């Protein structure tokens, strides 16, 4: 049987995840909703 408490004690997050989080939070990334809104706005003009 797996001892989840013991496994959680051994857990360490990957450093790359923190790096990706910093990049995503510090840059203005366009998502699909932004792209669609911009495309519809341009088509209406």
Secondary structure as UniProt FT lines:
FT   HELIX           4..10
FT   HELIX           15..26
FT   HELIX           32..44
//
